[in-house]
């Protein structure tokens, strides 16, 4: 079973009757949130869903603005 299959199985458990029309995901730019975003993008495209990606520049680290901008550009 592929990761995509496991992901779809989990999504179907969370939403057993019907997928939502809109999905939002918080994206830090790390590998885990980028992988989740990729899987959600595939799901959204196949099911005609709107996907909203949210990145927040928390300004806790010196490079946080650059990281947030880099992540935003990747998502585009």
C-alpha angles and dihedrals in degrees: 000000000000126000088251090056092049090048093051091047090053093046090051090051091051093045104027097164107034139348117246116253092231131039128188124197130186110226122197096176093248121128095258096053092042091052091049090049091051091051092046091048090055091047092048094049094048093047102036093245129152114243120200119193118201125197121176125201099216093179091218092126130044092243098043094107092052091046092050092048092047091050091048091052091049091052093052 
